[in-house]
Amino acid sequence: ALPILLVYKRYVQRGDIRVMAKVYDNRLNMLDSSRFTFDYKSRKDFLSESVIDNEGNVYFTAQHRSSNNKTYTTLGLFICRKNAEVKQVEIPLQDKRLLQSTLAFDNNHKRCIITADYSQNSKYRSDGVFIAYIDALSQELLQQHFVAFSDSVKTLLKPSGGNAYDEEDYHPDFVLVKKNGAVVIVKEDAYEEIISAYNPWNNSMINNPGVFTPADYYYSPYQSSFYNRNYGRSRTRYYNNNINIIQIDSSLQNQWLRVIAKNQYAEDEDSY
């Protein structure tokens, strides 16, 4: 199939979200364009990234929660087929609660794949992985399953720092769809923290010599001396630790789980 490109924009205003989506072929000829509006509360609703299939149809998920400090209690899939009205498929959660979901499309089997960590209660805690298959043509829920984690697996996958119950710590970085129908979920233990300007562990403090680089200083010709340009400035430290990889087979059962152990951080720069 030839490459299909999706360009979309979301604009939130006064409790509504407006979505504009345009689809182009590999020569940048526009194939389709659509606009739609629906209710959206930024503190209570979550929209996944939009994905596109090989035919140019667009999909994304929407989740809702009753307050801004709880997990999500509803899940819906929006299907935007070319030259047709937007359809919504509600997905039952069996009294369980989800963290932020990730959407992928399986072009071999013409189905949407939704994954998310789930919780048995309202806390930001992962009790396992939720996965669902939705047929893109019939717009019907084909399968869904809650893959429960054992206590030892929960300990292994627990975030290493920051807020241990932060929902973003459980948000998959991406989902890989394999030819045999299996799904590989990849997540990185990533978080950030603010280092106070007067914390003795802040690399910008002048009382912590030996960790500076020449770029940390500037020369004052008036005082004939060097000064630390970062003194008194708080810094953001970005942590990128273990990578968790989970494979779910085509029958929605957990096949294997691996953890790539690593510890990394960088200050004021998250692109490393």
C-alpha positions, -999 to +999 in steps of 0.1 A: +000+000+000+012+035-007+019+058+022-011+077+037-005+109+057-027+122+085-026+159+097-050+168+125-055+196+150-075+197+182-087+229+197-103+231+231-127+260+239-153+265+266-159+228+273-158+217+236-131+202+216-129+208+178-111+183+157-099+190+121-084+160+102-070+159+067-057+129+048-031+130+020-016+105-004+022+101-009+021+131-034+004+153-008-029+153-027-057+157-002-080+126-001-104+136+027-111+163+052-134+163+082-143+185+111-164+176+142-170+189+177-180+172+210-180+179+247-146+178+264-134+186+299-096+188+300-093+177+336-117+147+333-113+135+297-084+120+278-080+115+240-054+092+226-032+101+196-050+096+163-040+067+141-047+061+104-052+028+085-040+020+049-073+032+035-071+066+051-097+061+079-089+078+112-093+064+147-088+076+183-101+068+218-118+089+244-119+083+281-138+100+309-135+101+347-157+116+374-130+138+389-094+149+381-078+126+407-093+093+397-088+067+370-110+066+339-144+048+341-155+049+305-138+041+272-150+048+236-135+044+202-141+071+175-141+058+139-138+085+112-143+067+079-139+086+046-170+105+035-190+092+064-203+104+098-181+099+128-191+067+147-184+059+184-181+024+198-185+021+236-163-005+252-175-021+286-149-021+313-165-047+337-164-024+367-126-019+363-108+014+358-083+024+332-052+046+331-044+064+298-049+042+268-029+037+236-044+029+202-028+010+173-042-004+140-037-039+126-039-035+089-036-073+083-067-080+102-085-047+098-090-041+135-082-015+161-062-025+192-066-006+224-042-012+253-041+004+288-030-004+323-060-011+345-067-007+382-092-025+405-098+008+423-095+045+418-058+048+426-031+054+401-018+018+403-015-009+377-030-043+384-025-055+349-030-047+312-063-043+294-065-051+257-093-050+232-098-057+195-125-038+175-134-046+140-129-016+118-155-025+092-184-039+114-174-015+142-180-043+167-160-053+198-144-086+188-124-095+220-113-079+252-093-092+282-078-080+314-044-096+319-037-096+356-002-091+370+011-112+399+025-094+430+060-102+418+054-086+384+038-056+400+069-051+421+091-055+390+072-029+370+067-004+397+080+031+388+114+038+403+108+074+414+087+105+413+050+099+421+046+061+421+010+065+412+014+089+384-008+077+355+017+088+329+042+063+344+019+036+331+012+051+297+026+029+269+052+046+247+041+026+217+024-007+206+038-030+180+014-052+160+029-084+147+018-104+116+006-133+137-018-111+156+004-107+188+008-073+203+041-060+219+036-032+245+067-011+252+068+013+282+097+033+297+099+043+333+103+080+327+096+109+350+109+144+359+115+164+390+124+200+398+158+204+415+158+235+438+183+262+431+194+258+468+195+221+469+231+210+476+228+183+449+219+208+423+248+209+398+244+246+394+253+254+430+286+271+434+293+251+466+295+219+446+327+223+425+340+197+403+308+189+384+307+221+363+316+224+327+332+256+311+298+264+296+284+268+332+305+300+337+308+334+323+337+359+327+331+394+341+357+419+329+345+443+355+354+420+384+381+401+366+366+368+378+343+339+367+306+335+378+283+305+375+256+314+351+232+289+367+235+300+403+202+305+419+182+289+391+161+258+396+166+230+371+145+202+357+160+167+359+146+141+334+149+104+344+146+076+319+150+043+336+139+007+329+121-003+297+093-028+302+082-050+272+051-072+273+039-094+245+002-104+243-007-132+219-036-133+195-058-149+221-051-120+244-031-140+269+002-128+283+031-146+265+062-130+280+075-100+299+110-086+299+126-057+317+156-039+302+174-025+332+189+010+329+192+043+348+196+076+330+190+112+337+198+146+321+192+181+333+171+207+314+171+184+283+148+154+277+160+145+242+187+121+254 
